[in-house]
């Protein structure tokens, strides 16, 4: 009986050790497992970016929640998801990604320009006592509502607005 108990305890210990050594999840896996990002995941998939954002990175993703997509003008999301608009969808999504791992602690205080993967545009990220906000090319700002969701290939910052490229300078 003692040997059975010892064997069972050894098996449990081995299972626990194996589970703790399991690979951390990448950005796409984390987003896909969280219902708040279902629209973002659908968009990333439609744009063909899931494989890239599952890769080694590092990436920082400013991830809009479903409510942020719902706040866009009626028909915008549906239009962007159509195959003929894949290029425009890709540009919008790449505007939400930095090719570095930027934790909230790495963002300097004040307003600073950051270059997303969509290199033709800039973001203005402002960090102050009230938190972190991100101004886009439309002149509007998103707030970081959850910072530093760590992935094995980068970090996710949850935002409350879809960032849109545009002609207005991001920092004012």
C-alpha positions as CSV (number, residue, x, y, z in Angstrom):
1,X,0.0,0.0,0.0
2,X,2.8,2.4,0.9
3,X,4.4,1.8,-2.5
4,X,1.2,2.6,-4.3
5,X,0.8,5.9,-2.4
6,X,4.5,6.7,-3.1
7,X,3.9,5.9,-6.8
8,X,0.8,8.1,-6.9
9,X,2.5,11.0,-5.2
10,X,5.5,10.6,-7.5
11,X,3.1,10.7,-10.5
12,X,1.3,13.8,-9.1
13,X,4.7,15.5,-8.6
14,X,5.8,14.7,-12.1
15,X,2.5,15.9,-13.5
16,X,2.9,19.2,-11.6
17,X,6.4,19.6,-12.8
18,X,5.4,19.0,-16.4
19,X,2.5,21.5,-16.1
20,X,4.8,24.1,-14.7
21,X,7.3,23.6,-17.6
22,X,4.5,24.1,-20.2
23,X,5.2,26.7,-22.8
24,X,3.6,30.1,-22.1
25,X,1.0,31.3,-24.5
26,X,1.6,33.6,-27.4
27,X,-0.3,36.8,-28.1
28,X,-2.8,35.1,-30.4
29,X,-3.5,32.3,-28.1
30,X,-4.1,34.7,-25.2
31,X,-6.5,36.8,-27.3
32,X,-8.3,33.8,-28.7
33,X,-9.0,32.4,-25.2
34,X,-10.5,35.7,-24.1
35,X,-14.1,36.5,-25.4
36,X,-13.4,40.2,-25.0
37,X,-11.1,40.0,-28.0
38,X,-13.3,37.9,-30.4
39,X,-13.7,40.7,-32.9
40,X,-9.9,41.4,-32.8
41,X,-9.2,37.7,-33.3
42,X,-11.6,37.6,-36.3
43,X,-9.9,40.6,-37.8
44,X,-6.4,39.2,-37.3
45,X,-7.4,36.0,-38.9
46,X,-9.1,37.7,-41.8
47,X,-6.0,39.8,-42.4
48,X,-3.8,36.7,-42.3
49,X,-1.7,38.0,-39.4
50,X,-2.4,35.2,-36.9
51,X,0.7,33.3,-37.9
52,X,2.9,36.3,-37.7
53,X,1.6,37.4,-34.3
54,X,2.0,33.8,-33.1
55,X,5.7,34.0,-34.1
56,X,8.7,34.7,-31.9
57,X,8.2,38.5,-31.8
58,X,8.8,40.4,-29.7
59,X,5.5,42.3,-30.2
60,X,3.5,44.9,-28.2
61,X,-0.1,44.7,-29.2
62,X,-2.5,47.5,-28.2
63,X,-5.6,45.2,-28.2
64,X,-9.1,46.8,-28.6
65,X,-11.9,45.0,-26.8
66,X,-15.1,44.1,-28.7
67,X,-16.9,47.2,-27.4
68,X,-14.2,49.4,-29.1
69,X,-15.0,47.8,-32.4
70,X,-18.7,48.1,-31.8
71,X,-18.2,51.9,-31.3
72,X,-17.0,52.3,-34.9
73,X,-19.5,53.7,-37.3
74,X,-22.1,51.1,-38.4
75,X,-20.9,48.7,-41.0
76,X,-17.2,49.5,-40.5
77,X,-16.1,46.2,-39.1
78,X,-18.2,44.2,-41.6
79,X,-16.7,46.2,-44.4
80,X,-13.1,45.7,-43.2
81,X,-13.6,42.0,-42.9
82,X,-14.6,41.7,-46.6
83,X,-11.8,40.1,-48.6
84,X,-11.5,43.1,-51.0
85,X,-10.6,45.3,-48.0
86,X,-7.8,43.0,-46.6
87,X,-5.1,45.6,-47.3
88,X,-7.0,48.3,-45.3
89,X,-7.8,45.9,-42.5
90,X,-4.1,44.9,-42.4
91,X,-3.0,48.5,-42.1
92,X,-5.4,49.2,-39.2
93,X,-4.2,46.1,-37.4
94,X,-0.5,46.9,-37.9
95,X,-1.2,50.3,-36.4
96,X,-1.9,48.4,-33.2
97,X,1.4,46.5,-33.1
98,X,5.0,47.6,-32.2
99,X,7.9,45.3,-33.0
100,X,9.3,45.6,-29.5
101,X,8.2,44.4,-26.1
102,X,7.1,47.6,-24.3
103,X,5.8,47.0,-20.9
104,X,4.0,49.9,-19.1
105,X,7.1,50.5,-17.0
106,X,9.1,51.1,-20.2
107,X,6.9,53.8,-21.5
108,X,8.3,57.2,-20.4
109,X,6.3,59.8,-18.6
110,X,4.9,62.6,-20.8
111,X,3.9,62.4,-24.5
112,X,6.2,60.5,-26.9
113,X,5.9,59.4,-30.5
114,X,6.0,55.6,-31.1
115,X,6.4,53.9,-34.4
116,X,4.0,51.0,-34.9
117,X,4.7,48.3,-37.5
118,X,2.6,50.4,-39.9
119,X,5.6,52.7,-40.4
120,X,3.8,55.3,-42.4
121,X,2.1,56.6,-39.3
122,X,2.9,57.3,-35.7
123,X,1.2,57.0,-32.3
124,X,1.5,59.4,-29.4
125,X,1.6,57.5,-26.2
126,X,1.1,59.7,-23.1
127,X,1.8,58.4,-19.6
128,X,0.9,60.5,-16.6
129,X,-0.6,60.1,-13.1
130,X,-4.0,59.2,-14.6
131,X,-2.5,56.3,-16.7
132,X,-1.6,55.6,-20.3
133,X,-3.4,56.9,-23.3
134,X,-2.7,56.5,-27.0
135,X,-3.6,59.2,-29.6
136,X,-4.0,58.0,-33.2
137,X,-4.0,59.7,-36.6
138,X,-7.7,60.6,-36.2
139,X,-6.9,62.9,-33.3
140,X,-8.8,60.6,-30.9
141,X,-7.3,58.8,-27.9
142,X,-7.6,55.3,-26.5
143,X,-7.0,54.5,-22.8
144,X,-5.0,51.5,-21.7
145,X,-7.5,49.8,-19.4
146,X,-5.4,46.7,-18.7
147,X,-1.6,46.9,-19.0
148,X,1.1,44.2,-19.2
149,X,-0.7,40.9,-20.2
150,X,2.5,39.0,-20.7
151,X,2.9,36.5,-23.5
152,X,5.8,34.4,-24.5
153,X,6.4,36.6,-27.6
154,X,5.6,40.0,-26.2
155,X,3.0,41.9,-24.2
156,X,-0.7,43.0,-24.7
157,X,-2.1,46.3,-23.5
158,X,-5.9,46.3,-23.6
159,X,-7.4,49.5,-25.0
160,X,-10.9,50.9,-25.2
161,X,-10.8,52.4,-28.7
162,X,-9.7,51.1,-32.2
163,X,-6.7,53.1,-33.2
164,X,-7.1,54.6,-36.7
165,X,-4.4,55.9,-39.0
166,X,-5.0,59.3,-40.3
167,X,-3.6,62.6,-41.4
168,X,-3.8,64.4,-38.0
169,X,-0.5,64.3,-36.1
170,X,-0.8,62.0,-33.2
171,X,0.9,64.2,-30.6
172,X,-0.5,67.7,-30.1
